Amino acid sequence: MRKIVFFLIQLYVLIFISACDTNQKKNKIPSYFPQDKNQFFDSVRAEEIILGSMLFFDKRLSIDSSVSCSSCHDPKIAFTDGKIVSDGLPSHKSLRNSSTLLNVRFNPTFMFDERAYNIDMVSLIPLLDTNEMGMNWHRLDTLFKQDSTLTKLSYKAYQQPCDIRSITRSLGAFMKSLHFNKSKFDDFTISNNTIIFSAQEIKGKDLFFGKGNCNSCHTAPLFTNHKHYNIGSEKNGSKDLGRMVGTLRKEDMFKFKTPTLRNIEITKPYFHNGKAATLENALDFHLSKDRKTTDFDPPILTTAERQNLISFLKCLTDGNYILTK
């Protein structure tokens, strides 16, 4: 049975990688993306990406073979899972909402609380988390010793067995390959032709970069500045302390990383705790008067302006992830 399942995983991965490879050839990194934050993708080889993609869908990376990386980062929904907070091992939950992995190669830091600074090592956090995948260091290092397929792939990629170093490096390589820039906003950026947008979308764009001041934190073209802010999403008494978990500084309490808005039409629910079910809910929460903090003073927008802003946000949906109506 395991051989059949593994064969189906391999088949799915090969189809997925083929699609990604085609996309990458047509989809070179445009000059308006931050080249200095490109996480050294030029050094990544196809062999590494293939190994990483195989591991990404492999449930054996969890202690009881119940979840894989793709369980929380599903390619069909822009590498998120559509849940308030992600499911982990049976009867366990992740701490937070699942973030998209698209364009993560440009990130200087990772996780809502900035616990990781290296894309090659970021996968260790969920792998070793007792709620998420529950693995231990020794088992992870020896897990695929008898797996001839992954062993061959690892030697081809790194000239070494499929140990913990090969696992983390190849998962990092796979994540680096997930670059997409085919949204309506990208078409506009390249052409500078506003005819691409509807009248409502143009008004929303002007609000985003003007009165709404959204671009100060959700900075184009990645639509995040990778910084951490307290926007009033957590209150005193909350168990989730945000960035303070990593820095232990009181001033970082309840500060969370600014998420990307790319593909936000798809990546619901919203915020680190998944508290907003729809874009409308998210915007209403974000702009409510009691959200004001030392980091954030929400602008006052009319109902019509909010609708225009949402119309523009939907222009950030990548062409490869257009929702089926």
For each residue, the residues with C-beta under 8 A, 3 or more apart:
1: 4 5
2: 5 6
3: 6 7
4: 1 7 8
5: 1 2 8 9
6: 2 3 9 10 149
7: 3 4 10 11
8: 4 5 11 12
9: 5 6 12 13 54 57 58
10: 6 7 13 14 54 149
11: 7 8 14 15
12: 8 9 15 16 57
13: 9 10 16 17 50 53 54 56 57
14: 10 11 17 18
15: 11 12 18 19
16: 12 13 19 20 53 75
17: 13 14 20 21 49 50 53
18: 14 15 21 22
19: 15 16 22 23
20: 16 17 23 24 49 177 178
21: 17 18 24 25 46
22: 18 19 25 26
23: 19 20 26 27 180 320
24: 20 21 27 28 177 179
25: 21 22
26: 22 23
27: 23 24 179 180 181 182
28: 24
29: 33 35 38 41 179 181
30: 33 181 186 189 190 221
31: 35
32: 189 221
33: 29 30 38 106 181 221 222
34: 37 38 106 221 222
35: 29 31 38
36:
37: 34 106 107 108
38: 29 33 34 35 41 42 105 106
39: 105 106 107 119 176
40: 43 44
41: 29 38 44 105 176 177 179
42: 38
43: 40
44: 40 41 48 49 173 176 177
45: 48 49 157 173
46: 21 49 50
47: 50 51 153 156 157
48: 44 45 51 52 157 158 169 170 173 174
49: 17 20 44 45 46 52 53 170 173 174 176 177
50: 13 17 46 47 53 54 153 157
51: 47 48 54 55 150 153 154 156 157 162 166 170 173
52: 48 49 55 56 169 170 171 172 173 174 175 177
53: 13 16 17 49 50 56 57 174
54: 9 10 13 50 51 57 58 149 150 153
55: 51 52 58 61 69 150 167 170 171 174
56: 13 52 53 68 69 70 73 171 174
57: 9 12 13 53 54 68 69 70
58: 9 54 55 61 68
59: 62 65 66 67 68 71
60: 65 143 144
61: 55 58 68 69 127 133 135 140 143 167
62: 59 65 66 67 68 89 132 133 134 135
63: 89 133 134 135 136 139
64: 89 90 134
65: 59 60 62
66: 59 62 89 90
67: 59 62 71 72 87 88 89 132 133
68: 56 57 58 59 61 62 71
69: 55 56 57 61 72 73 123 126 171
70: 56 57 73 74 75
71: 59 67 68 74 81 86 87
72: 67 69 80 81 86 87 94 98 126 132
73: 56 69 70 79 80 81 98 100 101
74: 70 71 77 79 80 81 82
75: 16 70 79
76:
77: 74 80 81 82 266 267 321
78: 100 102 263 266 267 318 321
79: 73 74 75 100 101 102 178
80: 72 73 74 77 97 98 99 100 266 267
81: 71 72 73 74 77 86 87 98
82: 74 77 268 269
83: 86 87 97 98 269 274
84: 97 269 273 274 275
85: 93 94 95 96 97 98 273 274
86: 71 72 81 83 93 94 96 97 98 132
87: 67 71 72 81 83 92 93 94
88: 67 92 93 94 129 131 132 133 134
89: 62 63 64 66 67 92 130 131 132 133 134
90: 64 66
91:
92: 87 88 89 130 131 132
93: 85 86 87 88 131
94: 72 85 86 87 88 98 126 129 131 132
95: 85 131 240
96: 85 86 112 240 272 273 274
97: 80 83 84 85 86 269 270 271 272 273 274
98: 72 73 80 81 83 85 86 94
99: 80 112 259
100: 73 78 79 80 104 260 262 263 267
101: 73 79 104 175 178
102: 78 79 178 179 180 260 262 263 318
103: 106 178 179 180 181 222 260 262
104: 100 101 107 110 119 175 176 178
105: 38 39 41 119 175 176 177 178 179
106: 33 34 37 38 39 103 222
107: 37 39 104 110 119 226
108: 37 117 226
109: 114 116 117 226 257
110: 104 107 114 115 116 117 119 122
111: 114 115 116 122 125 257
112: 96 99 242 256 257 259 272
113: 228 241 242 243 244 245 246 256 257
114: 109 110 111 117 228 243 246 247 257
115: 110 111 125 245 246
116: 109 110 111 121 122 125
117: 108 109 110 114
118: 121 122 172
119: 39 104 105 107 110 122 172 175 176
120: 168 169 171 172 173
121: 116 118 124 168 172
122: 110 111 116 118 119 125 172 175
123: 69 126 127 167 168 171 172 175
124: 121 127 128 168
125: 111 115 116 122 128 129
126: 69 72 94 123 129 132 133
127: 61 123 124 132 133 135 140 167
128: 124 125 133 134 135 136 137 140
129: 88 94 125 126 132 133 134
130: 89 92 134
131: 88 89 92 93 94 95 134
132: 62 67 72 86 88 89 92 94 126 127 129
133: 61 62 63 67 88 89 126 127 128 129
134: 62 63 64 88 89 128 129 130 131
135: 61 62 63 127 128 139 140 143
136: 63 128 139 140
137: 128 140 141 164
138: 141 142
139: 63 135 136 142 143
140: 61 127 128 135 136 137 143 164 167
141: 137 138 163 164
142: 138 139 145 163
143: 60 61 135 139 140 162
144: 60 147 150 151 154 161 162 163 167
145: 142 151 161 162
146:
147: 144 150 151 162
148: 151 152
149: 6 10 54 152 153
150: 51 54 55 144 147 153 154 162
151: 144 145 147 148 154 155 161 162
152: 148 149 155 156
153: 47 50 51 54 149 150 156 157 162
154: 51 144 150 151 157 158 160 161 162 163 166 170
155: 151 152 158 159 160 161
156: 47 51 152 153
157: 45 47 48 50 51 153 154 166 169 170
158: 48 154 155 165 166 169 170
159: 155
160: 154 155 163 165 166
161: 144 145 151 154 155 166
162: 51 143 144 145 147 150 151 153 154 166 167
163: 141 142 144 154 160 166 167
164: 137 140 141 167 168
165: 158 160 168 169
166: 51 154 157 158 160 161 162 163 169 170
167: 55 61 123 127 140 144 162 163 164 170 171
168: 120 121 123 124 164 165 171 172
169: 48 52 120 157 158 165 166 172 173
170: 48 49 51 52 55 154 157 158 166 167 173 174
171: 52 55 56 69 120 123 167 168 174 175
172: 52 118 119 120 121 122 123 168 169 175 176
173: 44 45 48 49 51 52 120 169 170 176 177
174: 48 49 52 53 55 56 170 171 177 178
175: 52 101 104 105 119 122 123 171 172 178
176: 39 41 44 49 104 105 119 172 173 179
177: 20 24 41 44 49 52 105 173 174
178: 20 79 101 102 103 104 105 174 175
179: 24 27 29 41 102 103 105 176
180: 23 27 102 103 318 320 321
181: 27 29 30 33 103 186 221 318
182: 27 186 187 318 319 320
183: 186 187 262 263 315 316 317 318 319
184: 187 188 196 197 201 315 316 317
185: 188 189 220 221 315 316
186: 30 181 182 183 189 190 221
187: 182 183 184 190 191 196
188: 184 185 191 192 193 194 196 197 315
189: 30 32 185 186 192 220 221
190: 30 186 187
191: 187 188 196
192: 188 189
193: 188 196
194: 188 197 202
195:
196: 184 187 188 191 193
197: 184 188 194 201 202 205 312 315
198: 201 202 311
199: 202 203
200: 203 204 307 308 311
201: 184 197 198 204 205 308 311 312 314 315
202: 194 197 198 199 205 206
203: 199 200 206 207 305 308 311 312
204: 200 201 207 208 308 309 310 311 312 313 315
205: 197 201 202 208 209 312 315
206: 202 203 209 210 211
207: 203 204 210 211 212 214 301 305 308 309 312
208: 204 205 212 214 215 218 309 312 313
209: 205 206 212 214 215 220
210: 206 207 213
211: 206 207 299 301 305
212: 207 208 209 299 301 305 309
213: 210 216 299
214: 207 208 209 217 218 309
215: 208 209 218 219 220
216: 213 219 225
217: 214 224 225 227 229 258
218: 208 214 215 223 224 225 258 260 261
219: 215 216 222 223 224 225
220: 185 189 209 215 223
221: 30 32 33 34 181 185 186 189
222: 33 34 103 106 219 260 262
223: 218 219 220 260 261 262 316
224: 217 218 219 257 258 259 260 261
225: 216 217 218 219 258
226: 107 108 109 257 258
227: 217 257 258
228: 113 114 242 243 252 255 256 257 258
229: 217 255 256 258 293 295 296
230: 233 234 242 253 254 255 256 293 294 295 296
231: 256 286 291 293 295 296
232: 235 254 290 291 292 293 296
233: 230 254 256 271 272 273 275 285
234: 230 238 240 241 242 254 273
235: 232 238 254
236:
237:
238: 234 235 241 254
239:
240: 95 96 234 254 272 273
241: 113 234 238 244 245 252 253 254
242: 112 113 228 230 234 245 252 253 254 255 256 272
243: 113 114 228 246 247 249 252 253 255 256 257
244: 113 241 247 248 249 250 252 253 254 255
245: 113 115 241 242
246: 113 114 115 243 252
247: 114 243 244 252
248: 244
249: 243 244 252
250: 244 253
251:
252: 228 241 242 243 244 246 247 249 255
253: 230 241 242 243 244 250
254: 230 232 233 234 235 238 240 241 242 244
255: 228 229 230 242 243 244 252 295
256: 112 113 228 229 230 231 233 242 243 271 272
257: 109 111 112 113 114 224 226 227 228 243
258: 217 218 224 225 226 227 228 229
259: 99 112 224 270 272
260: 100 102 103 218 222 223 224 263 264
261: 218 223 224 264 313 316
262: 100 102 103 183 222 223 316 318
263: 78 100 102 183 260 266 267 316 317 318 321
264: 260 261 267 268 270 279 313 316 317
265: 279 313 314 316 317 323
266: 77 78 80 263 317 321 323
267: 77 78 80 100 263 264 270
268: 82 264 276 277 278 279 282
269: 82 83 84 97 274 275 276 277 278
270: 97 259 264 267 274 275 276 277 279 281 282
271: 97 233 256 274 275 276 282 285
272: 96 97 112 233 240 242 256 259
273: 84 85 96 97 233 234 240
274: 83 84 85 96 97 269 270 271
275: 84 233 269 270 271 285
276: 268 269 270 271 281 282 285
277: 268 269 270 281
278: 268 269 281 282
279: 264 265 268 270 282 283 310 313 314
280: 283 284 306 310
281: 270 276 277 278 284 285
282: 268 270 271 276 278 279 285 286
283: 279 280 286 287 306 309 310
284: 280 281 287 288 306
285: 233 271 275 276 281 282 288 291
286: 231 282 283 291 298
287: 283 284 291 298 299 300 301 306
288: 284 285 291 298
289: 292 298
290: 232
291: 231 232 285 286 287 288 296 298
292: 232 289 296 297 298
293: 229 230 231 232 296
294: 230
295: 229 230 231 255
296: 229 230 231 232 291 292 293
297: 292
298: 286 287 288 289 291 292
299: 211 212 213 287
300: 287
301: 207 211 212 287 305 306 309
302: 305 306
303: 306 307
304: 307 308
305: 203 207 211 212 301 302 308 309
306: 280 283 284 287 301 302 303 309 310
307: 200 303 304 310 311
308: 200 201 203 204 207 304 305 311 312
309: 204 207 208 212 214 283 301 305 306 312 313
310: 204 279 280 283 306 307 313 314
311: 198 200 201 203 204 307 308 314 315
312: 197 201 203 204 205 207 208 308 309 315 316
313: 204 208 261 264 265 279 309 310 316
314: 201 265 279 310 311 317
315: 183 184 185 188 197 201 204 205 311 312
316: 183 184 185 223 261 262 263 264 265 312 313
317: 183 184 263 264 265 266 314 321 322 323
318: 78 102 180 181 182 183 262 263 321 322
319: 182 183 322
320: 23 180 182
321: 77 78 180 263 266 317 318
322: 317 318 319
323: 265 266 317
324:
325:
